[in-house]
Amino acid sequence: MFDDRSYKILEAAIKEFINEGEPVSSKQIAAKYDFGVKDATIRSELNALTESGFLSQPHTSGGRIPTDKGYQFLANRVMQDMFESMDSFHRNFNRMMDIMGNKGWSNFVDKVSQETKLLSAGFSNKEQETYKTGLDELFEQLETNSREDFCQIAKDFEMLDEKLEKLPQVIEKSDSPQVFIGKKSPITQSEHLSVIIDSYDINGNKFYLALIGPKRMDYAKNINYLNKIKHGRRK
């Protein structure tokens, strides 16, 4: 059973990997974060977190990298913090319409892709139309050189229209974004991707928006971005 310090060390390790893209060591965490314990204690915590499946250690005596379970933990933690700091759950429909303007959902999805630097896809339940853009943005961020991996992601892109149309049947009703790591995603099959999906009720129209990016994406930034769209809170 882990305590709060263990989870904070795990969160620090995942954030460091997201920022640097290199396996994270206990010395690195001890030097950058003040947990009030020695390097050996942090190393012991990392060992326990690795044994529990939150982290992996590619090389003996080397640094740690997050597993899918670890990424899911971080995403859940971000959403928990988001709810604790939110003063209202009322949706701001006018804000959403201002973002859209009169150019339709296509421009909205394109704007989201540009701002997040991710593949953005949407589905309008009322109009039964799908929108997708940003495959080039996604390819630029991938950390694989495998032809097979690129082919799978291209196939995922081609299948998005069909997958998005099924979202109303497979996505649980929720006021918060839902995060899917790797092959758990309902709209992609690549093990190298993570998907964040949110839904919006705009004047009786249910619109589903998906952000698709590498597993080493900035979950906090992207989840908060979707939340600000929905609730009209922009800094």
C-alpha positions in Angstrom: 0.0 0.0 0.0 1.5 3.3 -1.1 1.3 6.5 0.9 1.0 10.1 -0.4 4.8 10.5 -0.7 5.0 7.4 -2.9 2.5 8.8 -5.3 4.2 12.2 -5.4 7.5 10.5 -6.2 5.7 8.5 -9.0 4.2 11.8 -10.3 7.6 13.4 -10.3 9.2 10.5 -12.1 6.5 10.5 -14.8 6.7 14.3 -15.3 10.5 14.2 -15.6 10.2 11.5 -18.3 7.6 13.5 -20.2 9.8 16.6 -20.0 13.2 15.0 -20.8 12.4 11.8 -22.7 15.0 9.9 -20.8 14.8 7.2 -18.0 14.6 8.9 -14.6 16.9 8.1 -11.7 16.5 8.5 -8.0 19.4 11.0 -7.9 17.6 13.1 -10.5 14.5 13.2 -8.5 16.3 13.9 -5.2 18.2 16.8 -6.7 15.1 18.5 -8.2 12.4 17.7 -5.7 12.3 18.2 -1.9 10.7 15.1 -0.5 12.6 15.3 2.8 14.2 11.9 2.3 17.5 10.6 1.1 18.3 9.3 -2.4 18.3 5.7 -1.1 14.7 6.1 0.2 13.6 7.5 -3.2 15.3 4.6 -4.9 13.4 2.2 -2.6 10.2 3.9 -3.5 10.9 3.6 -7.2 11.7 -0.1 -6.8 8.3 -0.6 -5.1 6.5 1.4 -7.8 8.3 -0.6 -10.5 7.3 -3.9 -8.9 3.7 -2.6 -8.8 3.7 -1.9 -12.5 3.6 1.9 -12.5 7.2 2.1 -13.8 9.6 -0.1 -15.8 13.4 -0.3 -15.8 14.7 -1.0 -19.3 18.2 -1.7 -18.0 19.5 -3.1 -14.7 20.6 -0.3 -12.4 19.3 2.2 -15.0 16.5 4.8 -14.7 12.8 4.3 -14.8 10.2 5.0 -17.5 6.4 5.1 -17.0 4.2 2.2 -18.0 0.7 2.5 -19.4 -0.5 2.1 -15.8 1.8 4.9 -14.7 0.5 7.3 -17.4 -3.1 6.4 -16.5 -2.3 7.2 -12.9 -0.9 10.7 -13.8 -4.0 11.5 -16.0 -6.3 10.5 -13.2 -4.3 12.6 -10.7 -4.5 15.6 -13.0 -8.3 15.3 -13.3 -8.7 14.9 -9.5 -6.7 18.1 -8.9 -8.8 19.8 -11.6 -12.0 19.0 -9.8 -10.7 20.0 -6.4 -9.8 23.5 -7.7 -12.9 24.1 -9.8 -15.5 26.5 -8.4 -18.3 25.5 -10.8 -19.3 22.7 -13.2 -21.6 24.8 -15.3 -20.8 24.7 -19.0 -20.4 28.0 -20.8 -22.2 27.4 -24.1 -21.6 30.9 -25.3 -17.9 30.6 -24.9 -17.8 27.5 -27.0 -19.9 29.2 -29.7 -17.5 32.1 -29.7 -14.6 29.8 -30.3 -16.4 28.2 -33.1 -17.7 31.3 -34.7 -19.7 30.8 -37.9 -17.1 28.6 -39.6 -18.4 25.3 -38.2 -16.9 22.3 -36.4 -14.2 21.8 -39.0 -12.5 25.0 -38.1 -12.9 24.4 -34.4 -11.2 21.0 -34.7 -8.4 22.6 -36.8 -8.0 25.3 -34.2 -7.7 22.7 -31.4 -5.0 20.8 -33.3 -3.0 24.0 -33.9 -3.1 25.0 -30.3 -2.3 21.6 -28.8 0.1 20.4 -31.5 -1.8 17.1 -31.5 -4.0 15.2 -33.9 -7.5 16.5 -33.2 -10.8 14.7 -34.2 -14.4 15.4 -33.6 -17.9 13.9 -34.2 -21.2 15.8 -34.3 -23.9 13.5 -33.1 -26.7 15.7 -34.5 -25.2 16.2 -37.9 -23.6 12.7 -38.0 -20.4 14.2 -39.4 -16.7 13.6 -38.4 -13.7 15.9 -38.6 -10.0 15.2 -38.2 -6.8 17.0 -38.7 -3.2 17.1 -37.5 -1.7 13.8 -38.6 1.5 15.6 -39.5 1.6 17.2 -36.0 1.3 13.7 -34.5 4.0 12.2 -36.7 6.5 14.9 -35.6 6.1 13.9 -32.0 6.3 10.2 -32.2 9.3 8.4 -30.6 9.4 5.4 -32.9 11.1 4.8 -36.3 9.3 1.6 -37.0 7.6 1.4 -40.4 5.1 -1.0 -38.8 4.2 1.6 -36.1 3.8 4.4 -38.6 1.6 2.2 -40.8 -0.6 1.3 -37.8 -1.1 5.0 -36.9 -1.9 5.8 -40.5 -4.5 3.0 -40.4 -5.9 4.4 -37.2 -6.2 7.8 -38.9 -8.1 6.3 -41.8 -10.4 4.4 -39.5 -11.2 7.5 -37.3 -14.4 8.3 -39.1 -15.9 4.9 -38.4 -14.6 4.8 -34.8 -15.8 8.3 -34.0 -19.4 7.5 -35.1 -19.5 4.8 -32.4 -18.4 7.1 -29.6 -21.9 7.8 -28.3 -22.3 4.0 -27.6 -18.9 3.4 -26.0 -18.1 6.6 -24.0 -19.5 6.8 -20.6 -21.4 9.9 -19.6 -19.0 12.2 -17.8 -18.4 15.8 -17.0 -14.7 15.4 -17.3 -12.3 14.3 -20.1 -11.6 10.6 -20.3 -8.0 9.3 -20.9 -7.1 6.1 -22.7 -3.6 4.8 -22.8 -2.3 2.6 -25.6 -4.5 -0.1 -26.9 -7.3 0.7 -24.4 -8.4 3.5 -26.7 -11.8 3.1 -28.3 -10.7 4.9 -31.5 -7.1 3.9 -32.0 -5.1 0.6 -31.9 -1.5 1.8 -31.8 0.3 1.0 -28.5 2.3 4.3 -28.9 -0.7 6.6 -28.6 -2.8 8.1 -25.8 -6.2 9.6 -26.4 -8.1 12.2 -24.4 -11.8 12.4 -25.2 -14.3 15.0 -24.0 -17.9 15.8 -25.0 -19.9 19.0 -25.3 -23.6 19.8 -25.3 -24.1 22.7 -27.6 -27.7 23.8 -28.1 -28.9 20.2 -28.1 -26.0 18.9 -30.2 -23.6 16.4 -28.6 -20.1 16.9 -29.9 -17.2 14.6 -29.1 -13.7 15.9 -29.3 -10.6 13.7 -29.2 -6.9 14.7 -28.7 -4.6 12.0 -30.0 -0.9 12.2 -29.2 2.2 10.2 -28.0 2.0 8.6 -24.6 4.7 11.0 -23.5 2.3 13.9 -24.0 1.7 16.7 -21.4 -1.5 15.3 -19.8 -2.0 18.2 -17.4 -1.7 20.8 -20.1 -4.1 19.0 -22.5 -6.7 18.1 -19.9 -6.8 21.6 -18.6 -7.1 22.9 -22.2 -10.2 20.9 -22.8 -11.6 21.9 -19.4 -11.1 25.6 -20.2 -12.9 25.2 -23.5 -15.9 23.6 -21.8 -16.1 25.9 -18.9 -14.9 29.1 -20.6 -11.9 29.6 -18.2 -9.0 31.0 -20.0 -6.0 32.6 -18.4 
